[in-house]
């Protein structure tokens, strides 16, 4: 059985209806409606019937802001598309338009990435495209290496500012004998090596994996 464990030393990398705006969901079906916009995400912003105020592939800067015609800088970081739609509509309504209708969608989610490291053939950071399982994430890293212990693979996840992890038997998952967990943005997948003797050194608390993970 997979178990989630709290690792204090590991650093893992209310929406309401908009008034006077179309609060759109994200452009990609892989993103949840409560997805929070992050730095370097690209946005499509449409002000209906006002083409000059609409922009495509507008990139959020490193500080989390976007620059829009007329209203200038707007903080986009940590807002949902509905939140940002409402804010832009409100700013336009204050001085420029009587009843603006604004749609914001995420064209590209730069912050939707997963890190795969340890005993894999091509460790790195990979963009998530749609719902992704642990097996698929490891495949993005060109599979496990010859030194891997496929029976001990961890997913480290930040939960409310605290890193947690769960170990999974990748060999059993691959053979259809165990369920394949879903990896989400900012997860870190670590494939253990067959020689490792201190993979979970510093473990202080064991938590059932089903509290943290869904399965595909």
C-alpha positions in Angstrom: 0.0 0.0 0.0 1.3 3.4 -0.9 1.9 5.7 2.0 2.3 9.5 2.1 5.0 10.9 4.3 5.7 14.4 5.6 9.2 15.6 4.7 10.1 18.8 6.6 13.5 19.1 4.9 12.2 18.8 1.3 11.4 21.9 -0.6 8.9 21.1 -3.4 9.0 23.6 -5.9 -13.7 31.8 -3.5 -14.5 32.3 -6.8 -17.8 34.3 -7.3 -19.7 35.2 -10.4 -18.3 38.2 -12.2 -20.7 41.2 -12.4 -20.7 42.9 -15.8 -18.3 40.4 -17.3 -18.2 37.0 -18.8 -16.2 34.9 -16.4 -14.7 32.3 -18.7 -13.1 29.1 -17.9 -9.5 28.3 -19.0 -8.8 27.6 -22.7 -7.3 24.2 -22.1 -9.6 21.5 -20.8 -6.7 20.2 -18.8 -6.9 23.2 -16.4 -9.4 23.2 -13.6 -11.8 26.2 -13.4 -10.1 27.2 -10.1 -6.6 27.3 -11.7 -4.6 30.2 -10.4 -2.7 32.2 -13.0 1.0 32.2 -12.6 4.1 34.1 -13.9 4.9 33.5 -17.6 1.4 32.1 -18.3 0.0 33.3 -21.6 -3.6 34.8 -21.6 -6.2 35.5 -24.2 -8.3 38.6 -23.2 -11.4 39.5 -25.1 -13.4 42.7 -24.5 -16.5 42.0 -26.5 -17.2 44.4 -29.4 -14.1 46.4 -28.5 -11.4 44.8 -30.7 -8.7 47.4 -29.8 -8.8 46.3 -26.2 -8.6 42.6 -26.9 -5.2 40.8 -26.8 -4.0 37.3 -27.6 -1.1 35.4 -26.0 -0.4 38.2 -23.5 2.3 36.9 -21.2 2.2 37.5 -17.5 5.5 39.0 -16.5 7.8 37.6 -13.8 6.2 39.7 -11.1 2.7 38.4 -12.0 1.4 41.5 -13.8 0.0 42.1 -17.3 -0.2 45.5 -19.1 -3.5 46.3 -20.9 -4.6 49.2 -23.1 -6.2 52.1 -21.2 -6.1 50.6 -17.7 -2.4 49.8 -17.6 -0.9 47.3 -15.2 -3.1 44.6 -13.6 -2.0 41.9 -11.1 -2.9 38.6 -12.6 -0.9 36.2 -10.4 -2.9 34.0 -8.1 -6.2 35.0 -9.7 -8.6 32.7 -11.5 -9.7 33.6 -15.0 -13.1 34.6 -13.5 -11.4 36.8 -10.9 -9.3 38.5 -13.6 -12.3 38.9 -15.9 -14.2 40.7 -13.2 -11.3 43.0 -12.3 -10.6 44.0 -15.8 -14.3 44.7 -16.4 -14.5 46.7 -13.2 -11.5 48.8 -14.2 -13.0 49.5 -17.6 -16.4 50.3 -16.2 -14.9 52.9 -13.8 -13.8 55.3 -16.6 -14.2 53.9 -20.1 -17.1 51.5 -20.9 -20.6 51.4 -19.5 -21.1 47.7 -19.4 -17.9 45.8 -20.5 -18.1 42.1 -21.1 -14.7 40.5 -20.6 -13.5 37.0 -21.2 -10.1 35.7 -20.0 -8.7 32.3 -20.9 -5.3 30.7 -20.4 -3.7 30.0 -23.7 -0.6 28.5 -22.2 0.0 27.6 -18.6 3.7 27.9 -18.0 3.3 27.0 -14.4 1.8 23.6 -15.2 5.0 21.6 -15.0 6.2 18.5 -13.2 9.8 17.6 -12.2 11.1 14.0 -12.7 14.4 13.2 -11.2 16.4 10.3 -9.7 17.1 7.1 -11.6 15.6 8.1 -15.0 17.2 8.4 -18.4 16.4 12.1 -19.0 15.7 13.9 -15.7 14.1 17.3 -16.1 11.1 19.6 -15.9 8.2 18.8 -18.2 5.1 20.6 -19.2 1.8 18.9 -18.2 -0.6 18.5 -21.2 -3.9 17.2 -19.9 -4.3 14.9 -17.0 -1.0 13.0 -16.5 -0.3 9.8 -14.6 2.8 8.7 -12.8 3.6 6.3 -15.6 3.3 9.0 -18.2 5.4 11.4 -16.2 8.2 8.8 -16.0 7.9 8.1 -19.7 8.4 11.8 -20.4 11.8 11.3 -18.7 12.5 8.4 -21.2 11.8 5.8 -18.6 13.7 4.5 -15.6 17.4 3.8 -15.8 19.2 0.5 -15.2 20.0 1.6 -11.7 16.4 2.3 -10.8 14.4 0.5 -8.1 11.0 0.6 -9.8 9.3 -0.6 -6.6 10.1 2.7 -4.8 9.0 5.8 -6.7 7.9 8.9 -4.9 5.7 11.9 -5.7 6.5 14.9 -3.5 3.7 17.5 -3.3 3.3 20.8 -1.6 0.1 20.9 0.5 -0.7 24.2 2.2 3.0 25.1 2.3 4.2 21.8 3.6 5.9 19.1 1.4 4.3 15.7 1.6 5.2 12.6 -0.4 3.9 9.1 -1.2 5.8 6.1 -2.5 4.4 3.9 -5.3 5.4 0.6 -6.9 5.9 1.6 -10.5 6.6 -2.0 -11.5 3.3 -3.1 -10.1 1.5 -0.1 -11.8 3.1 -0.9 -15.1 2.0 -4.5 -14.8 -1.6 -3.5 -14.0 -1.4 -4.8 -10.4 -1.7 -1.3 -8.8 -3.5 1.9 -9.7 -1.7 4.7 -11.4 -1.8 8.0 -9.5 -2.2 11.4 -11.1 0.6 13.9 -11.0 -0.3 17.6 -10.9 1.4 20.9 -11.4 4.6 21.4 -9.3 4.8 17.8 -8.2 8.3 16.3 -8.0 8.7 12.6 -9.1 11.7 10.8 -7.6 12.7 7.4 -8.8 14.8 5.6 -6.2 18.0 3.7 -7.1 18.6 0.1 -6.2 21.6 1.1 -4.1 19.8 3.7 -2.0 19.7 2.9 1.7 18.3 6.2 3.0 15.6 7.2 0.5 13.3 8.5 3.2 15.8 9.5 5.8 14.2 12.1 8.1 10.6 10.7 7.9 8.5 12.0 10.8 4.9 11.1 9.9 3.1 8.6 7.8 -0.2 9.6 6.1 -2.5 7.4 3.9 -1.8 8.2 0.2 -5.5 8.5 -0.7 -5.7 11.8 1.3 -3.3 13.4 -1.3 -3.7 11.6 -4.5 -6.3 10.7 -7.1 -5.8 7.8 -9.5 -6.4 7.5 -13.2 
